[in-house]
Amino acid sequence: MSTKIFAILTDIHSNVPSLLKAISIIDAHQHVDQLICLGDYFALGPNPKRTLEILQSLDNCIFIRGNHDRYLIERLWEQELPSLEGMDPYDPVCQGIVANEKWTAEQLGSAGVDFVRETHIFHREVVHDTLVEFTHAWYQRDDQPPSMTEALNWRNHVKASHDDIENYVFVHGHVHIPRFDTNGDLKILCQGATGLPFDRDKRGAVAFLTVGETFEWDVVRYEYDHLDVIRRLEEKKPPFYKNLQNTIRHASIRNNV
């Protein structure tokens, strides 16, 4: 295959209306060879169980593990002083997120944990003369994406054993903000977030990556019923839900509640 088209979802955070709209956009696309989900499927949203059901119904999908997915496996909330992403364990925001992780695990049950255990840390493919790598954040960690210097070092390491590769593409999620960085034959891409954007644009995001003989990065931003997500958070009242409602309203992190 000289050219391949990937459809990419990332950072769904159990936002079911946005996920369903993204899937409908992918289904309507003229041609998709591979569906990729870049992690953070369930926590920090109102409907983890329904999200799991939808993801389990997807065909031809490669699932990457995110940091919030890892917390479910590790049972973060059972640690003596649970913390995440360098946060102060006594910070009420940190405590609220940890409590939300526990609530999410209770909603999902063993089926959700089993799903996460089957996910991949990263996925790599070579198409024609292009090597493309998909991760949640970085293949060595899942809670911080690569700097350009790190990505160039990665490119150089891979190049040493792949003399037939002419282009390198690194695709990540995690940051919830779009990214398109280039340096010579290296591109670092992030579409933002499917379910919980932080770029002050309330629309969800799905991306289509074409690699091989041609290159194209097409990020589709779409409207969905974000008010329905806010209502569902109010109905279920999971830990940290007021903060999440504000984040959905403003499409940026809002913890001043």
C-alpha positions as CSV (number, residue, x, y, z in Angstrom):
1,M,0.0,0.0,0.0
2,S,1.6,3.2,-1.1
3,T,-0.8,5.6,0.6
4,K,-2.8,5.0,3.8
5,I,-5.6,7.1,5.5
6,F,-6.0,7.0,9.2
7,A,-9.0,8.4,11.1
8,I,-8.0,9.6,14.6
9,L,-10.0,10.1,17.8
10,T,-8.4,11.3,21.0
11,D,-9.3,12.4,24.6
12,I,-13.0,11.4,24.5
13,H,-13.4,11.6,28.3
14,S,-16.8,9.8,28.0
15,N,-18.4,12.6,26.0
16,V,-20.9,10.4,24.2
17,P,-22.6,13.1,22.0
18,S,-19.2,14.2,20.6
19,L,-18.0,10.7,20.2
20,L,-21.1,9.7,18.2
21,K,-20.8,12.7,16.0
22,A,-17.1,12.0,15.3
23,I,-17.9,8.4,14.4
24,S,-20.6,9.6,11.9
25,I,-18.0,11.9,10.3
26,I,-15.6,9.0,9.9
27,D,-18.3,6.8,8.5
28,A,-19.2,9.4,5.9
29,H,-15.5,9.8,4.8
30,Q,-14.8,8.5,1.4
31,H,-12.1,6.1,2.5
32,V,-10.5,5.2,5.8
33,D,-8.0,2.4,6.1
34,Q,-7.4,2.4,9.8
35,L,-9.1,3.9,12.9
36,I,-6.9,5.0,15.8
37,C,-8.0,6.1,19.2
38,L,-5.3,7.8,21.2
39,G,-6.5,7.3,24.7
40,D,-8.2,8.9,27.7
41,Y,-11.5,7.3,27.0
42,F,-13.5,7.4,30.2
43,A,-12.5,9.6,33.1
44,L,-13.7,13.2,33.5
45,G,-17.0,12.7,31.8
46,P,-20.6,11.7,32.6
47,N,-21.0,8.4,30.8
48,P,-18.1,6.0,31.0
49,K,-20.2,2.8,30.6
50,R,-21.9,4.0,27.4
51,T,-18.6,5.1,26.0
52,L,-17.2,1.6,26.6
53,E,-20.1,0.1,24.7
54,I,-19.5,2.4,21.8
55,L,-15.8,1.7,21.6
56,Q,-16.3,-2.0,21.9
57,S,-18.6,-1.8,18.8
58,L,-15.9,-0.2,16.6
59,D,-14.3,-2.3,13.9
60,N,-10.7,-2.0,12.6
61,C,-9.7,0.2,15.5
62,I,-6.3,0.4,17.3
63,F,-6.7,1.6,20.9
64,I,-3.8,3.5,22.6
65,R,-3.6,3.8,26.4
66,G,-3.8,7.3,27.9
67,N,-2.7,8.4,31.3
68,H,-6.2,8.5,32.7
69,D,-6.7,4.9,31.4
70,R,-3.5,3.9,33.2
71,Y,-4.8,5.3,36.5
72,L,-7.7,2.9,36.2
73,I,-5.3,-0.1,36.0
74,E,-3.1,1.3,38.8
75,R,-6.2,2.1,41.0
76,L,-4.6,5.5,41.7
77,W,-7.1,6.4,44.4
78,E,-5.7,3.6,46.6
79,Q,-2.3,5.1,46.9
80,E,-1.3,6.7,50.2
81,L,-1.1,10.2,48.7
82,P,-2.4,9.9,45.2
83,S,-1.2,12.5,42.7
84,L,-1.2,12.9,39.0
85,E,0.8,14.9,36.4
86,G,3.0,16.5,39.2
87,M,0.1,17.9,41.1
88,D,0.1,18.6,44.9
89,P,-1.8,15.6,46.4
90,Y,-3.4,18.1,48.9
91,D,-4.7,20.3,46.1
92,P,-8.5,20.1,46.1
93,V,-8.3,19.9,42.2
94,C,-6.0,16.9,42.4
95,Q,-8.2,15.3,45.0
96,G,-11.3,15.9,42.9
97,I,-9.7,14.3,39.8
98,V,-8.6,11.3,41.9
99,A,-12.1,10.9,43.2
100,N,-13.4,11.0,39.7
101,E,-11.0,8.3,38.7
102,K,-12.5,6.1,41.4
103,W,-16.1,6.9,40.4
104,T,-15.2,6.1,36.7
105,A,-13.8,2.7,37.7
106,E,-16.9,1.9,39.6
107,Q,-19.1,2.8,36.6
108,L,-17.0,0.7,34.3
109,G,-16.5,-2.4,36.4
110,S,-14.2,-5.1,35.4
111,A,-15.1,-4.9,31.7
112,G,-13.7,-1.4,31.5
113,V,-10.4,-2.4,33.2
114,D,-10.1,-5.4,30.9
115,F,-10.6,-3.1,27.9
116,V,-7.8,-0.8,29.1
117,R,-5.4,-3.6,29.8
118,E,-5.7,-4.6,26.1
119,T,-4.8,-1.2,24.8
120,H,-1.4,-0.4,23.3
121,I,1.3,2.0,24.6
122,F,2.0,3.1,21.0
123,H,1.5,2.1,17.4
124,R,4.0,2.4,14.6
125,E,3.6,1.9,10.8
126,V,5.7,2.4,7.8
127,V,3.8,3.5,4.7
128,H,5.9,3.9,1.5
129,D,8.8,6.1,2.7
130,T,7.0,7.5,5.8
131,L,7.2,6.2,9.4
132,V,4.3,7.3,11.5
133,E,4.0,6.8,15.3
134,F,0.9,7.1,17.4
135,T,1.0,7.6,21.1
136,H,-1.1,9.3,23.8
137,A,1.7,11.7,24.7
138,W,5.1,10.1,24.2
139,Y,6.3,6.5,23.8
140,Q,8.4,6.8,27.0
141,R,5.6,8.5,29.1
142,D,1.9,9.2,28.8
143,D,1.5,12.5,30.7
144,Q,3.7,14.9,28.7
145,P,4.2,15.1,24.9
146,P,7.6,15.3,23.3
147,S,9.5,18.6,22.9
148,M,10.9,19.2,19.4
149,T,14.4,18.3,20.7
150,E,13.1,15.0,22.1
151,A,11.2,14.2,18.9
152,L,14.3,15.0,16.8
153,N,16.4,12.7,18.9
154,W,13.7,10.0,18.4
155,R,13.8,10.6,14.7
156,N,17.6,10.3,14.6
157,H,17.5,7.0,16.6
158,V,14.9,5.5,14.3
159,K,16.7,6.8,11.2
160,A,19.8,4.9,12.2
161,S,18.0,1.6,11.6
162,H,15.6,2.6,8.8
163,D,17.7,4.0,5.9
164,D,14.7,3.7,3.6
165,I,12.6,6.2,5.5
166,E,12.4,9.7,4.3
167,N,9.6,11.2,6.4
168,Y,8.7,10.9,10.1
169,V,5.3,11.7,11.6
170,F,4.6,11.7,15.3
171,V,0.9,11.9,16.3
172,H,-0.2,12.4,19.9
173,G,-3.1,13.5,22.0
174,H,-3.2,14.4,25.7
175,V,-2.8,18.2,25.5
176,H,-6.3,18.9,24.2
177,I,-4.9,21.7,22.1
178,P,-4.0,21.5,18.3
179,R,-0.4,21.1,17.4
180,F,1.4,21.1,14.0
181,D,5.2,21.4,14.4
182,T,7.7,20.7,11.6
183,N,11.4,20.4,11.4
184,G,12.8,19.1,8.1
185,D,11.5,15.6,7.6
186,L,9.8,15.5,11.0
187,K,6.2,16.5,11.7
188,I,4.5,16.4,15.2
189,L,0.7,16.5,15.1
190,C,-2.1,16.8,17.5
191,Q,-5.7,17.5,16.6
192,G,-6.8,18.8,20.0
193,A,-9.5,16.7,21.6
194,T,-12.6,14.8,20.6
195,G,-14.5,15.2,23.8
196,L,-12.8,17.9,26.0
197,P,-11.1,20.7,24.1
198,F,-8.9,23.2,25.9
199,D,-8.4,25.7,23.0
200,R,-11.5,27.9,23.7
201,D,-13.3,26.2,20.7
202,K,-16.2,24.1,22.0
203,R,-16.3,22.0,18.9
204,G,-15.1,18.4,18.9
205,A,-12.3,17.2,16.7
206,V,-11.6,14.2,14.5
207,A,-8.5,14.1,12.2
208,F,-7.7,12.3,9.0
209,L,-4.0,11.6,8.3
210,T,-2.9,10.6,4.8
211,V,0.6,9.3,4.6
212,G,2.7,7.5,2.0
213,E,3.2,9.0,-1.5
214,T,1.2,12.0,-0.3
215,F,0.8,13.8,3.0
216,E,-2.4,15.4,4.3
217,W,-3.4,16.4,7.8
218,D,-7.1,17.3,7.9
219,V,-8.6,18.2,11.2
220,V,-12.4,18.4,11.2
221,R,-14.0,20.6,13.9
222,Y,-17.7,19.9,14.4
223,E,-20.6,21.1,16.5
224,Y,-22.3,18.7,18.9
225,D,-24.8,19.1,21.8
226,H,-22.4,20.2,24.5
227,L,-25.3,21.3,26.6
228,D,-26.5,17.7,26.8
229,V,-23.1,16.8,28.3
230,I,-23.4,19.6,30.9
231,R,-26.9,18.3,31.8
232,R,-25.7,14.7,32.1
233,L,-23.0,15.8,34.5
234,E,-25.6,17.6,36.6
235,E,-27.8,14.5,36.7
236,K,-25.0,12.1,37.7
237,K,-22.9,14.5,39.8
238,P,-19.6,12.6,39.6
239,P,-16.7,14.0,41.6
240,F,-15.3,17.1,40.0
241,Y,-18.4,17.7,37.9
242,K,-18.7,21.4,38.4
243,N,-15.2,22.0,37.1
244,L,-16.0,19.7,34.1
245,Q,-19.1,21.6,33.4
246,N,-17.2,24.9,33.2
247,T,-14.5,23.3,31.1
248,I,-17.1,22.2,28.6
249,R,-18.8,25.6,28.6
250,H,-15.6,27.5,27.9
251,A,-13.4,24.9,26.2
252,S,-10.6,25.7,28.6
253,I,-9.6,24.5,32.0
254,R,-11.8,26.2,34.6
255,N,-11.2,25.1,38.2
256,N,-12.4,28.3,39.9
257,V,-15.6,26.9,41.3
